[in-house]
Amino acid sequence: MPSAFQNLENSNAALAAAVAAFSPSAGALAAANDALVVEVSRASNVVMHFKNTGGTAMAAGVFAFEGSIDSTNGTDGTWFQIFAARSNSNTVESGVTNPAVAAGAGAGNAWETSVNAYKYIRIRCTTAVTAGSVAAWTVLRGLYATEPAPAIQAHAVSQSGVFTTTPVTPTQYLLTTAATTNAAVVKASGGNLFEMSCFNPSAAAVFWKIYNKATAPTVGTDVPILTVPVAAGALAQLQFGAVGKRLGTGIASALTAAAAATDTAAIAAGIQLSASYT
């Protein structure tokens, strides 16, 4: 049975081992418009690196990374700027400007980019290097799959509000009722209600009503946003989670003897209320 690896030379297979299918391409750049052109139609990505093979330290010189989809080696002028990611910082660059490389030394990083669907790439010297220095570039082609351009996808992250890992300590509201409707303001501004509990030791059911108000409610006129029934002799508890139940205007409370929003009947004394809020 034929091996799946036999057609590597005629495919763009995403196999890291296929880097051996290509030989390195090399060229020495020193003067303006010197260029190293590499055919990449069968490659998926390239890695580029240079050494200063001259006898003088390099402090000047500009090199541009360019690509072409022209079938005639870009000779009709169809070269365009491309970007590559630095191997040591993941910074995206369209070339190299005035690299400080000692004589006989190599650049401290390489550059990698995807070349899917390109025909050629080139490294072009746009400004001559320091006299006596030479940038000997090497380009190695590969066949493993990459992003369209490694490292250049931008994922902006913005933050608003206050972020904290310390839980907020809520304020406690405690009340033992009188024989009234016990209309009261719990918080005179917007807040979050986290927990409510009511123990009803009386012989009749009561209805605990919560209002989105910054003042004490007018019982029978104001409409509650939450009504909690508590049977005679029962304990009722509600939890609203870590975020809580948001009341944008304020938190107000009352208790009546019936469930209707318009009820004004007073309840018995001695009913125990507890709530936590911020």
C-alpha positions in Angstrom: 0.0 0.0 0.0 1.5 3.4 -0.9 2.6 5.5 2.0 0.7 8.7 2.9 4.1 10.5 3.0 5.1 9.7 -0.6 3.3 12.8 -2.0 4.8 15.4 0.3 6.6 17.2 -2.5 3.3 17.7 -4.4 1.1 18.7 -1.4 0.7 21.3 1.3 0.3 18.6 4.0 0.3 20.0 7.5 3.1 17.8 8.8 5.8 19.2 11.0 8.2 16.5 9.9 8.0 17.7 6.4 10.4 20.5 7.0 13.1 18.2 5.7 11.4 18.3 2.3 13.0 21.7 1.7 16.5 22.9 1.6 17.5 26.2 3.2 17.7 29.3 0.9 20.5 31.7 1.6 21.6 35.1 0.3 24.0 37.9 1.4 22.5 41.4 1.6 24.7 44.5 2.1 23.7 47.1 -0.5 20.4 48.8 -1.1 18.1 46.7 -3.3 20.0 43.5 -2.6 17.3 40.8 -2.2 16.9 37.1 -1.3 13.9 35.7 -3.2 12.4 32.4 -2.2 9.8 30.3 -4.0 7.2 29.3 -1.4 4.2 27.9 -3.5 4.5 24.5 -1.8 5.3 25.7 1.7 3.0 26.8 4.5 5.3 28.8 6.6 8.9 30.2 6.6 11.4 31.0 9.3 14.0 33.8 8.5 17.3 34.5 10.3 20.5 36.3 9.4 24.2 36.4 10.5 26.6 39.2 10.1 29.3 37.5 8.1 31.3 40.8 7.6 34.2 41.9 9.6 32.5 45.0 11.0 29.7 45.2 13.6 26.4 46.0 12.0 24.6 49.1 13.3 22.8 50.3 10.2 20.7 48.6 7.5 17.0 48.2 6.8 15.5 44.9 5.5 11.8 44.6 4.3 9.7 41.4 4.3 7.7 41.2 1.1 5.5 38.7 -0.8 4.2 38.1 -4.3 1.5 36.0 -6.0 2.9 36.8 -9.4 4.0 33.7 -11.4 7.1 35.6 -12.8 9.0 36.0 -9.6 7.5 39.4 -8.9 9.3 40.9 -11.9 6.3 43.0 -12.9 6.5 44.8 -9.5 3.8 43.0 -7.7 5.6 42.8 -4.4 3.7 43.7 -1.2 4.5 44.1 2.4 4.1 41.1 4.7 4.4 40.7 8.5 6.3 38.1 10.5 6.4 37.3 14.2 9.7 37.6 16.2 10.7 34.4 17.8 11.8 35.9 21.1 9.0 38.3 21.8 6.0 37.4 19.6 6.1 41.0 18.2 4.9 41.5 14.7 7.2 43.3 12.3 7.3 44.0 8.6 11.1 44.0 8.5 14.2 44.8 10.5 15.7 48.3 11.1 19.3 49.0 12.1 20.0 45.7 13.8 22.9 45.7 16.3 24.8 42.5 15.4 28.5 42.0 16.1 30.8 40.8 13.4 30.5 37.1 13.0 27.4 36.9 15.2 23.8 36.0 14.4 20.7 38.0 15.1 19.3 37.2 18.5 16.0 36.0 17.1 14.4 34.8 14.0 11.1 35.7 12.2 8.3 33.4 11.3 5.3 33.9 9.0 2.7 32.0 7.1 3.1 31.9 3.3 -0.1 30.0 2.4 -1.2 30.9 -1.2 2.0 33.0 -1.8 4.1 32.3 -4.8 7.3 34.1 -3.6 8.6 35.9 -0.6 11.7 38.1 -0.4 13.9 39.9 2.1 15.0 43.1 0.5 17.7 45.5 1.7 16.2 48.9 1.4 19.1 50.8 3.1 22.7 49.7 2.9 24.2 48.1 6.0 27.2 49.4 7.9 30.3 49.3 5.7 32.2 46.1 6.2 29.2 44.2 7.5 27.1 41.6 5.6 23.6 40.3 6.4 23.7 36.6 5.4 20.0 35.7 5.5 18.8 32.1 5.6 15.1 31.1 4.9 13.8 27.7 5.9 10.4 26.6 4.5 8.1 24.3 6.3 4.8 22.5 5.6 3.1 22.5 9.0 -0.1 24.3 9.4 0.0 27.8 11.0 -2.4 30.7 11.5 -2.7 33.1 8.6 0.0 35.1 10.3 1.3 33.8 13.6 0.9 36.2 16.6 -0.8 39.0 14.7 -4.4 38.3 15.6 -5.4 41.1 18.0 -7.7 40.3 20.9 -8.5 43.6 22.6 -9.6 43.3 26.2 -11.2 46.2 28.0 -12.2 46.6 31.6 -14.8 48.7 33.3 -16.0 48.8 36.8 -14.2 47.6 39.9 -12.8 44.1 40.0 -12.0 42.5 43.4 -11.3 39.1 44.8 -12.4 40.1 48.3 -16.1 39.3 49.0 -18.2 42.4 49.9 -19.4 42.3 53.5 -23.2 43.0 53.4 -25.1 45.1 55.8 -27.6 43.3 58.1 -31.2 44.4 58.5 -33.0 43.0 61.7 -36.5 43.7 62.9 -38.9 42.3 65.4 -42.3 43.5 64.2 -44.8 45.7 66.0 -48.6 45.1 65.5 -48.6 47.4 62.4 -47.6 47.0 58.8 -44.1 47.9 59.8 -43.4 50.1 56.7 -39.7 51.0 56.7 -36.9 51.9 54.4 -34.0 49.5 54.6 -31.6 51.3 52.2 -32.3 54.8 50.9 -30.5 54.2 47.6 -30.0 51.4 45.0 -28.7 48.2 46.4 -28.4 44.4 46.1 -30.5 42.1 48.3 -28.7 38.9 49.1 -30.7 37.0 51.7 -34.0 37.2 53.5 -35.4 35.2 56.4 -38.6 35.5 58.4 -39.7 33.5 61.4 -43.5 33.8 62.1 -44.4 32.6 65.6 -47.9 34.0 65.3 -51.1 32.1 64.7 -51.8 33.6 61.2 -49.9 33.8 58.0 -48.0 37.0 57.1 -46.8 38.4 53.8 -43.4 40.2 53.7 -43.3 42.7 50.9 -40.2 44.3 49.3 -40.4 47.6 47.4 -38.0 49.3 45.0 -38.1 52.6 46.9 -35.7 55.0 48.7 -38.3 55.9 51.3 -40.7 53.9 53.4 -43.6 52.5 51.3 -47.1 53.7 51.3 -48.7 50.4 52.2 -51.8 49.7 50.0 -50.7 52.2 47.4 -47.1 51.3 46.4 -46.8 48.0 44.5 -44.2 45.6 45.9 -41.7 43.9 43.6 -41.5 40.8 45.8 -44.0 39.2 48.2 -42.9 36.4 50.5 -45.6 34.3 52.2 -44.8 33.0 55.6 -47.2 30.5 57.2 -48.1 30.5 60.9 -45.3 29.0 63.0 -43.0 28.7 59.9 -39.6 29.9 58.9 -39.1 31.3 55.3 -35.7 31.9 53.8 -34.6 33.2 50.4 -31.1 33.4 48.9 -30.3 35.5 45.9 -26.8 34.3 45.1 -23.4 36.1 45.0 -24.7 38.9 42.8 -28.0 39.4 44.7 -31.3 40.8 43.6 -30.8 44.3 42.3 -33.1 47.2 43.3 -32.1 50.3 41.5 -33.9 52.9 43.6 -33.8 51.7 47.1 -34.8 48.8 49.4 -38.0 49.2 51.4 -40.1 46.7 53.4 -43.6 46.1 54.9 -45.7 43.2 56.2 -49.4 42.7 55.9 -51.9 40.0 56.8 -53.0 39.3 53.2 -51.2 38.8 49.9 -52.8 41.5 47.8 -50.6 44.3 46.8 -53.3 46.8 48.1 -53.7 45.1 51.4 -53.2 47.3 54.5 -54.1 44.9 57.3 -51.6 45.0 60.2 -49.9 41.8 61.4 -49.1 40.5 64.9 -46.2 41.7 66.9 -43.1 39.5 67.5 -42.4 38.4 63.9 -38.6 38.2 63.4 -37.0 39.5 60.2 -33.5 39.3 58.9 -32.0 40.5 55.6 -28.5 41.2 54.2 -27.8 43.8 51.5 -25.2 46.1 50.0 
